Structure formats: structure tokens, C-alpha cells
């Protein structure tokens, strides 16, 4: 969300003259886009009700989703909170992991200087206020005092320096890309720190909301391997047990620095199979499941013990097309734009939303969800098999070719990949669906261009900083080939790259709009992916759950969770 971090913040925000004018213009753009995201409790229908509240108000839909289960007679049999997810975290070191599940789980243990609340308002967290220099290069943060890491070490300005030094010393860390725009960090006093940027960047605070702070002592003594087994954050939960592919269990941080959870433990269980997750919810083995299979919504909506939540879609689904994929005869079919376009014309997105998501999804009309600011609508690739066949013939591939597609071994992901396989068979492309554990795929897709084995990857993305830049850069910019990013199509268009880079440096709203629209148009035409769909986030929870909050898109916030007894 371009500079959404500079509006409606409850921290001290001081800025001047031209930047203030820019902020006022940005406010209406960002709020209008974000409030358009539906976040409603399901009532059997599949139509979303847009939130239309004015700035500063809380939408009734958001309130319903945030407080569902508060008034009821259902009670929990214990004080152990269980959330069943379809996939696992790839790593518990927050500076290593970068996917959505990993972030959700590690956010229970680690915190940031600033954060997005359930209304996507940027607020102070470890920092209590901040100011920005006139030239936009220096951000000075006043930190909260009296906070300790899980290992007992104090949180202070030196902690920020230590985390930045870790990023500089290991370019393989996700933290390195998150802090790439930083030039230096200066300790002004024990509880004041200044981050100096290499150049002005109007998404800095958005991206800062993803930089989780780790104990300097743990960075030095534990490293990646140790932090996979022992938490060292300031968050409301402390790591207790971890079984890869099984569960991550945490205990309440009894020394948490602010109002925290009322439960004794929090366990994130990995349950890839949809039916098993639903059964856990029904029996009470799980208090929340995410995602709730769309096919089960109508069945569960009348269950008096449950709340079914339909959170508006931010999750964009696509299949990457590695331009370097080489056939046995030496040809590279995915390096030909006509082949990539043909694959998109062969794919029926409308049918995909109905068959795979029971209508709880929408047809893609750009590179990211329409609720993200600076979205620019493109002409959809409406299913046209004859046009697809013509393009394949023109490119010299009328007989098609074989190709592997990697996919997480979860029910919904494999259903989607199988649907894609059937669609591409219409133009003689023989897709071999290869399901794997999410952690395995994460490792394999991090291989650099000269070593990767990826051909196609069925995947989804939603930007953790809720910005147009975050929705494109890490997965399409030419500087974001693995392992520094997730551009597994190995797409590299100089004009596209320049549009993204230039958009970060300007404060002219019209120019930003123009640049992002141009970037979307370029990549949409060149088809580095098969554009699949944007699905809603469906969540099921027990009525005795209290204090849970969700961001649009389904991110779970557990700081104040409670179970009614």
C-alpha cells in the first residue's frame, strides 16, 4: 500500500510541505481500495458485501469477523488453542522464512517496529513514535522501554543495529532483501534509533512492518539452526515444541510487555487434507481451521457451534512458466510469448473459480487482486481454445510438449493443478502434476537460475505489505531471481523493472498510477505466468473463540486470543 504507512497512524508522524500534500492525496486512494475488500460472516450465499464505511470508522463486517463467537453459550473444554492450517512454516527463523504461513506462525513469537492491524492501519508496535526528515532519507524511531526478548535480553536501539548487521552479513536471508533499501542504522540513545535510506522510498514503512526483530544474543549464539528450535523474539508466545510437517506448539509469554493472550498454549497443526481439517473443527480438536474448503461452507454454515468467515480475496493464484525450460530437442517453448499466451487462452478461469472454489473466487484481471491500491484492470484472457491452438501452431508447437508442474500436496492445491492439467491437454500440452511438501518446494524453488529444476509452479501470492510494489517486485522483477526473490519464471523485462523502480521514488500520485498501470500492462501481455484466479479466504472457528482478529486476506492475529470456559 504505497505510503499507507503515512496515514491514520497512531504513532507520532511528522512530515512537511510537499510530502504532506502527497499524503492527503494518497489517503483517499488507499482507504477506498482497502475498504472495498469484503470481510463478512458467511450466511449461505456466495456474494460478498463490500465494506463502505468512511475513513476512521469500523465496518460492521470487520467487527463481525473480529468478534465472532463473543456472545454465545458454547464453552471450550480446555485452555489450549489449536489452529489447523493446510501447510507448514518453511522455517521458524523469521529472517529466513518469507511465505505467508511462515510469517503467520513466526508473528506469534516475533514483533516489528510497526505493524498492520486488522483494519490495515499502520500502527506503532516496538516503536512508540517516529519522525521523518524533509528529504525522506532518515526515519527516527523512539522505542518502547522495558521490553525483553524471550531469552531475557533487553530490547533497545542496539537490537535494531544487530538485526541490520545480520542482514548485511548474509545475503541469503529474507531479511537482506527486506532491508536492501537501508544505508545505515544509527543509535541515537538507548531507546532511539535512526534508519538512513539509500534513496527516498515511499514503501519503506510498509516493508518495515515485515522486519521482525530477533534477540542480538540469539543471532550470535543460535544462528539459523538454533532459531529453528528456540524462539528469541518479544512476542506473546514462546516456542515449546516443533515437528516439521506436524505441528508448532507455543506457550504463553508470561513476561509479555503488553496485554496478551489468555490461553496457556497455542498449537499450529499442519493438516493438508481438507476433510481432516473440517473433522477437527467439528469435533473440537481444532478451534480454528484455515482455509475452510469452499465445498464445505454450505454444509457448515448452519452448525450452531461454529462461525464461518468469508474474508475478501487478496490471494492471487498463478502458475509460473520458466522461460528456460528446455525440451529434449533443445527447444525452449516457454521462451515464446505465443506459447505463454496460448496457455492462458486455453485456461478457463471462470470454470476454475466454480469447479475448484465453488464460486468463492474471481477471475483475474491483472497481476494482483483488485483491492490492492494502483490495480489497473486488463482485458481478461477469456477461454478460447481455437485461438490457443492457432498460437501454438504459429509458434511451431501444434503437437504440444510434456512439462512438470510442482504443487503443494494439499487438497485444494492439487485439485487446482489437476484442473490446469486438463485445460492444457486441449492444446496437447502434457502436464505431469508433481505434488510435494510445501517445505520441499520452498527449498527447490530457491535454487538459482543455473541450477533450478522448476518448469511450472502452481503457487499463490499476497503481499505482506499490501502494496502494488510488494504484489509484483518479488515475483516478477529482474532482480528477484531465486534465491533473493520468487521470480521462478525468470522473467526480466527492462521496461517493467524500470516502472517498478521509478514508482518508488516519486511522490506524484498521477505518476505512480501511470507507472504501475504500465507495469501491469507489460507483464499481462507477456504472460510470464498462467493467470488463474483470486480466491476468498474462508475460515472456520468455534463460537467459544474470543479475541482473534483477521486482516483482509485471512492473516490470523493471535495477540489477544482467548477461549470461553
C-alpha positions in Angstrom: 0.0 0.0 0.0 2.0 2.9 -1.2 2.7 5.1 1.8 -0.4 3.9 3.6 2.0 3.9 6.5 1.9 7.6 6.5 -1.8 7.9 7.2 -4.1 7.1 10.1 -1.1 6.1 12.2 -1.4 6.3 16.0 2.4 6.8 16.3 3.8 10.3 16.0 4.1 11.3 12.4 5.8 14.5 11.4 6.3 15.4 7.8 6.4 18.6 5.9 5.1 20.6 2.9 5.0 18.6 -0.3 5.0 15.3 1.4 2.0 16.3 3.5 0.1 17.1 0.3 1.1 13.8 -1.2 -0.1 12.0 2.0 -3.6 13.6 1.8 -4.0 12.6 -1.9 -2.8 9.0 -1.1 -5.3 8.6 1.8 -8.4 8.5 -0.3 -6.8 6.1 -2.8 -5.6 3.6 -0.3 -8.6 3.7 2.0 -11.1 3.3 -0.9 -9.2 0.3 -2.2 -8.8 -1.4 1.1 -12.3 -0.8 2.4 -13.6 -2.4 -0.8 -12.2 -5.7 0.5 -15.2 -7.7 1.8 -14.8 -9.3 5.2 -18.2 -10.8 6.1 -19.5 -13.7 8.0 -21.0 -16.2 5.5 -24.7 -16.7 5.6 -25.0 -19.3 2.9 -24.7 -17.0 -0.1 -21.6 -16.6 -2.3 -22.0 -12.8 -2.8 -19.6 -10.6 -0.9 -20.9 -7.4 0.7 -18.3 -4.6 0.3 -17.5 -2.5 3.3 -18.3 1.1 2.6 -17.5 2.9 5.8 -15.9 6.2 5.9 -12.3 6.6 7.0 -11.8 6.2 10.7 -14.9 4.0 11.1 -15.0 0.3 11.8 -17.1 -1.6 9.2 -19.8 -3.9 10.6 -18.3 -6.7 8.5 -14.9 -6.3 10.0 -16.4 -6.1 13.5 -18.3 -9.3 12.9 -15.3 -11.2 11.8 -13.1 -9.9 14.6 -15.5 -10.6 17.4 -17.4 -13.7 16.1 -18.3 -16.0 19.0 -18.2 -13.4 21.7 -21.9 -13.8 22.7 -22.8 -17.5 23.0 -23.2 -20.3 25.4 -20.5 -22.6 23.9 -17.5 -23.3 26.0 -14.1 -24.7 25.4 -13.1 -27.9 27.2 -9.6 -26.7 27.8 -7.3 -23.6 27.6 -5.1 -24.9 24.8 -5.7 -23.1 21.5 -5.3 -25.1 18.3 -5.2 -23.7 14.7 -5.2 -26.2 11.8 -3.5 -25.0 8.7 -3.1 -26.7 5.3 0.6 -26.0 5.1 3.6 -25.7 7.3 6.1 -22.9 8.0 9.2 -23.4 6.0 11.5 -22.2 8.8 11.0 -20.6 12.3 13.8 -18.2 12.0 11.8 -15.1 10.9 14.8 -13.8 9.0 14.9 -16.9 6.8 11.2 -17.6 6.1 9.2 -15.4 3.9 6.0 -17.2 2.8 2.5 -16.4 4.3 2.3 -19.5 6.6 5.8 -18.9 8.0 5.0 -15.3 8.6 1.7 -16.0 10.3 3.3 -18.6 12.7 6.5 -16.6 13.4 4.4 -13.4 14.1 3.2 -15.2 17.2 6.7 -15.0 18.6 8.4 -12.0 16.9 7.4 -8.4 16.6 8.2 -5.4 14.4 8.7 -1.7 14.9 5.4 -1.0 13.2 2.6 -3.3 12.2 -0.7 -3.5 10.3 -3.7 -4.1 12.4 -6.9 -5.9 11.4 -8.1 -2.8 9.5 -4.8 -2.5 7.7 -4.0 0.7 9.6 -0.2 1.0 10.2 0.4 1.4 13.9 3.5 1.6 16.2 4.5 -1.6 18.0 8.0 -2.0 19.3 8.4 1.7 18.3 6.1 4.1 20.0 6.6 7.0 17.6 8.7 8.1 14.6 9.6 11.2 12.6 10.9 11.6 9.0 13.4 14.0 7.7 12.4 16.6 5.0 14.4 14.7 2.3 12.7 11.4 3.1 16.0 9.7 3.9 16.1 9.5 7.7 13.5 7.7 9.8 13.9 8.2 13.5 12.1 5.9 15.9 11.6 6.3 19.6 11.3 2.8 21.1 9.2 1.4 23.9 11.1 0.7 27.1 11.1 -2.3 29.4 10.6 -4.9 26.8 12.6 -8.2 27.0 13.3 -10.9 24.4 12.3 -14.5 25.2 15.9 -15.1 26.3 15.8 -12.4 28.8 17.9 -9.9 26.8 16.7 -6.3 26.8 15.1 -4.8 23.6 16.7 -1.4 22.7 18.3 0.6 19.9 21.3 -1.8 19.7 18.8 -4.6 18.8 17.9 -2.8 15.6 21.6 -2.4 14.7 22.3 -6.1 15.4 19.5 -7.2 13.2 20.6 -5.0 10.4 24.2 -6.2 10.7 22.9 -9.8 10.3 21.2 -8.8 7.1 24.4 -7.3 5.7 26.5 -10.3 6.6 24.2 -12.9 5.0 22.6 -12.1 1.6 20.7 -15.4 1.6 18.4 -14.2 4.4 15.0 -12.9 3.6 15.9 -10.1 5.9 18.6 -9.0 3.5 16.1 -8.2 0.8 13.7 -6.6 3.3 16.5 -4.1 4.4 18.1 -3.7 1.0 17.0 0.0 0.8 18.7 0.7 4.2 22.0 2.5 4.1 22.8 2.7 7.8 21.4 2.4 11.3 22.5 4.8 14.0 21.9 4.5 17.7 20.9 8.0 18.9 20.3 6.8 22.5 19.4 3.6 24.3 15.8 3.9 23.1 16.1 6.0 19.9 17.4 4.8 16.6 17.6 6.3 13.1 17.5 4.3 9.9 19.0 6.1 6.9 17.9 5.1 3.4 20.0 4.9 0.3 17.3 6.9 -1.5 13.7 8.0 -0.8 11.3 5.1 -0.9 7.6 5.6 -0.3 7.0 2.0 0.8 9.7 1.9 3.5 7.3 1.8 6.4 5.1 -0.8 4.7 8.1 -3.0 4.3 9.4 -2.3 7.8 6.2 -3.9 9.1 7.7 -7.2 7.8 11.1 -6.9 9.6 10.8 -9.0 12.8 13.3 -8.2 15.5 15.4 -11.1 17.0 17.5 -11.0 20.2 21.1 -10.0 19.3 22.4 -12.7 21.7 20.4 -15.3 19.9 21.6 -14.1 16.5 25.1 -14.6 17.7 24.7 -17.8 19.7 21.9 -19.7 18.0 22.0 -18.8 14.3 19.6 -20.2 11.8 19.6 -23.8 13.1 19.2 -22.7 16.7 16.3 -20.3 15.9 14.5 -23.1 14.2 14.2 -24.8 17.6 14.2 -21.9 20.1 12.4 -18.6 19.8 14.1 -15.3 20.7 11.5 -12.6 19.9 9.4 -10.2 22.0 6.0 -11.7 21.1 3.2 -13.1 23.1 4.1 -16.7 22.6 7.4 -18.7 23.2 8.3 -21.8 21.1 7.8 -25.0 23.0 7.8 -27.9 20.5 8.3 -28.3 16.8 7.8 -31.3 14.5 8.4 -30.4 10.8 5.3 -31.2 8.8 3.4 -31.9 12.0 2.9 -29.0 14.4 4.4 -26.0 16.1 3.5 -25.6 19.8 4.0 -22.5 21.8 3.4 -21.4 25.4 2.1 -18.0 26.6 4.9 -15.5 27.3 4.3 -14.8 31.0 6.5 -11.7 30.7 4.9 -10.2 27.7 5.1 -6.4 27.7 1.5 -5.6 26.9 -1.9 -7.1 27.2 -1.6 -10.6 25.8 -3.3 -13.9 25.3 -5.4 -15.6 27.9 -4.7 -19.2 26.7 -2.0 -21.5 28.1 -0.7 -22.8 24.8 -1.1 -22.2 21.0 -0.5 -25.0 18.6 -0.4 -24.7 14.8 -1.2 -28.1 13.3 -0.3 -29.0 9.7 -3.4 -30.7 8.1 -3.1 -30.8 4.3 -6.2 -32.8 3.7 -9.4 -30.7 3.7 -11.7 -33.3 5.1 -9.4 -33.9 8.1 -9.3 -30.2 8.9 -13.1 -29.9 8.8 -13.4 -33.0 11.0 -11.0 -31.4 13.6 -13.2 -28.3 13.7 -16.4 -30.3 14.1 -15.1 -32.4 16.9 -13.3 -29.5 18.7 -9.9 -30.9 18.1 -9.2 -27.6 16.4 -10.5 -24.2 17.4 -9.8 -22.6 14.1 -9.1 -24.1 10.6 -7.7 -22.2 7.7 -8.6 -22.4 4.9 -12.1 -23.8 5.2 -12.7 -25.7 2.0 -15.2 -23.8 -0.1 -17.2 -27.0 -0.8 -17.9 -27.3 2.9 -19.3 -23.8 3.5 -22.9 -24.6 2.9 -22.6 -27.7 5.0 -21.2 -26.0 8.0 -22.9 -22.6 7.9 -25.9 -24.0 9.9 -23.7 -25.6 12.6 -24.6 -23.8 15.8 -21.2 -24.5 17.3 -19.3 -22.7 14.5 -18.7 -19.4 12.8 -17.9 -19.4 9.1 -16.0 -16.3 7.9 -15.6 -15.2 4.3 -12.8 -12.7 4.1 -12.4 -10.9 0.9 -9.8 -12.1 -1.6 -6.2 -10.9 -1.6 -4.6 -14.3 -2.5 -3.6 -14.4 -6.2 -3.2 -17.8 -7.8 -0.9 -18.3 -10.8 1.4 -20.9 -12.4 4.9 -19.7 -13.2 6.4 -20.5 -16.6 10.1 -20.9 -16.5 11.3 -19.3 -19.8 14.5 -21.5 -19.7 12.6 -24.9 -19.7 14.3 -26.9 -22.4 12.9 -29.9 -24.3 15.0 -32.9 -25.3 15.4 -31.5 -28.8 16.8 -28.2 -27.4 13.8 -26.0 -27.9 12.5 -23.7 -25.2 8.7 -23.5 -25.6 8.1 -21.2 -22.7 10.6 -18.6 -24.1 8.0 -17.9 -26.8 5.3 -15.4 -25.8 2.9 -17.0 -28.2 3.1 -20.3 -26.3 2.6 -18.5 -23.0 -0.4 -16.6 -24.3 -1.8 -19.8 -25.8 -1.6 -21.5 -22.4 -3.7 -18.6 -20.9 -6.3 -18.7 -23.7 -6.6 -22.5 -23.1 -7.3 -22.0 -19.4 -10.9 -21.2 -18.4 -10.6 -19.0 -15.3 -14.4 -18.8 -14.9 -14.8 -22.5 -14.8 -11.8 -22.7 -12.4 -13.4 -20.4 -9.9 -16.6 -22.5 -9.9 -15.1 -26.0 -10.0 -12.2 -25.5 -7.6 -13.5 -22.8 -5.3 -17.3 -23.2 -5.6 -17.6 -19.6 -6.7 -15.7 -18.2 -3.7 -13.1 -16.7 -6.1 -12.9 -14.3 -9.0 -11.4 -14.2 -12.5 -8.0 -12.4 -12.6 -8.0 -9.1 -14.5 -4.4 -8.1 -13.7 -1.3 -9.2 -11.8 -2.8 -8.9 -8.4 -6.2 -8.5 -6.6 -8.4 -5.6 -7.5 -8.4 -4.5 -3.8 -4.7 -3.6 -3.9 -4.0 0.1 -4.5 -2.9 1.0 -8.0 -4.6 -2.0 -9.5 -5.2 -1.4 -13.2 -7.7 -3.6 -15.0 -6.5 -5.6 -18.0 -8.5 -7.4 -20.7 -9.0 -11.0 -19.4 -7.7 -14.0 -21.3 -11.2 -15.3 -21.9 -11.1 -19.0 -22.7 -10.7 -19.5 -26.5 -9.3 -22.9 -27.3 -9.2 -22.3 -31.1 -7.1 -19.1 -30.6 -4.8 -21.1 -28.3 -4.4 -23.8 -30.9 -3.7 -21.2 -33.6 -1.0 -19.6 -31.4 0.6 -22.9 -30.7 0.7 -23.8 -34.4 2.2 -20.4 -35.2 4.9 -20.9 -32.7 5.7 -24.4 -34.0 4.2 -26.4 -31.1 0.9 -27.7 -32.5 1.9 -31.2 -31.2 2.4 -29.7 -27.8 5.1 -30.8 -25.3 5.5 -32.5 -21.9 6.1 -30.5 -18.8 6.1 -30.9 -15.0 4.2 -28.7 -12.6 5.2 -28.6 -8.9 2.4 -28.1 -6.4 1.9 -28.3 -2.6 0.4 -31.6 -1.6 -2.8 -30.1 -0.1 -6.3 -31.0 -1.3 -7.2 -27.6 -2.8 -3.8 -27.1 -4.5 -3.8 -30.5 -6.1 -7.3 -30.0 -7.3 -6.3 -26.7 -9.0 -3.2 -28.3 -10.6 -5.3 -31.2 -11.9 -7.8 -28.7 -13.4 -5.0 -26.9 -15.1 -3.6 -30.1 -16.5 -7.0 -30.9 -18.0 -7.2 -27.4 -19.6 -3.8 -27.5 -21.1 -4.4 -31.0 -22.6 -6.8 -29.3 -25.0 -3.7 -27.8 -26.8 -1.6 -31.0 -26.5 0.5 -29.9 -23.5 1.0 -33.0 -21.4 1.3 -31.7 -17.8 2.7 -34.0 -15.1 1.4 -32.9 -11.7 4.2 -33.3 -9.1 2.8 -32.8 -5.5 5.4 -32.2 -2.7 5.5 -31.0 0.8 5.4 -27.2 1.0 8.8 -27.1 2.7 10.4 -29.2 0.0 9.0 -27.0 -2.7 10.3 -23.9 -0.8 13.8 -25.4 -0.9 13.7 -26.4 -4.5 12.3 -23.1 -5.8 15.0 -21.2 -4.1 17.7 -22.7 -6.4 19.4 -20.1 -8.7 18.7 -19.9 -12.4 21.5 -22.1 -13.5 20.6 -24.9 -11.0 16.8 -24.8 -10.8 14.7 -27.7 -12.0 11.4 -25.9 -11.9 9.4 -26.0 -15.1 6.0 -24.8 -13.9 5.0 -24.0 -10.3 1.3 -23.8 -9.2 1.5 -21.2 -6.5 -0.2 -18.2 -4.9 0.9 -14.8 -3.6 -0.4 -12.0 -1.5 1.9 -9.2 -0.5 2.6 -8.8 3.2 3.0 -5.1 2.8 -0.3 -4.7 0.9 1.3 -2.6 -1.8 1.4 -2.7 -5.6 5.2 -2.9 -5.4 5.0 -5.8 -3.0 2.5 -7.5 -5.2 4.9 -7.5 -8.2 8.5 -7.0 -7.3 9.5 -10.2 -5.5 7.8 -12.4 -8.1 8.4 -10.6 -11.4 11.3 -8.1 -11.1 14.5 -9.0 -12.9 16.5 -8.5 -9.7 14.4 -11.1 -7.9 15.5 -14.4 -9.3 15.9 -17.0 -6.6 17.3 -17.2 -4.0 16.9 -13.4 -3.5 13.2 -13.5 -4.6 10.5 -15.7 -6.0 10.7 -14.9 -9.7 10.7 -18.6 -10.8 9.5 -17.6 -14.3 12.9 -15.9 -14.6 11.1 -13.0 -16.2 13.2 -10.0 -16.9 11.8 -7.0 -18.8 13.8 -3.9 -18.5 10.8 -1.6 -19.1 8.8 -3.4 -16.5 11.7 -3.2 -14.0 12.1 0.5 -14.6 8.4 1.2 -14.0 8.6 -0.5 -10.6 11.8 1.2 -9.6 10.7 4.7 -10.7 7.4 4.4 -8.9 9.1 4.0 -5.6 11.0 7.3 -5.9 8.2 9.7 -6.8 5.5 11.4 -4.6 3.4 12.3 -7.6 0.2 10.2 -7.3 -0.6 10.5 -11.0 2.9 9.4 -12.0 2.7 6.5 -9.6 -0.6 5.4 -11.1 0.7 5.7 -14.6 3.9 3.7 -13.8 2.1 0.8 -12.1 -0.5 0.7 -14.8 2.2 0.4 -17.4 4.0 -2.3 -15.5 0.8 -4.4 -15.2 0.1 -3.9 -18.9 3.6 -5.1 -19.9 3.6 -8.3 -17.9 -0.1 -9.1 -18.7 0.7 -9.0 -22.4 3.9 -11.1 -22.0 2.4 -13.8 -19.8 5.2 -14.9 -17.5 2.5 -16.9 -15.7 -0.8 -18.6 -16.4 -3.2 -16.2 -14.6 -5.6 -18.4 -12.6 -7.7 -16.6 -10.1 -8.2 -14.7 -6.9 -9.8 -16.7 -4.1 -11.5 -15.6 -1.0 -10.1 -16.5 2.4 -12.6 -18.9 4.2 -12.1 -19.6 7.8 -14.0 -21.8 10.3 -13.8 -21.2 14.0 -15.6 -22.4 17.2 -18.0 -20.0 18.8 -16.1 -20.1 22.1 -13.1 -18.4 20.4 -12.6 -14.8 21.6 -10.0 -12.1 20.8 -9.0 -13.5 17.5 -8.6 -10.9 14.7 -8.0 -11.3 10.9 -6.6 -9.0 8.3 -8.3 -8.9 4.9 -6.9 -11.9 3.1 -7.0 -14.1 6.2 -3.9 -13.3 8.1 -4.5 -14.5 11.7 -3.6 -12.2 14.6 -3.3 -14.1 17.9 -2.0 -11.5 20.4 -5.3 -11.4 22.5 -6.8 -14.8 21.9 -9.0 -16.4 24.5 -11.2 -19.5 24.9 -14.5 -19.2 26.7 -14.9 -21.7 29.6 
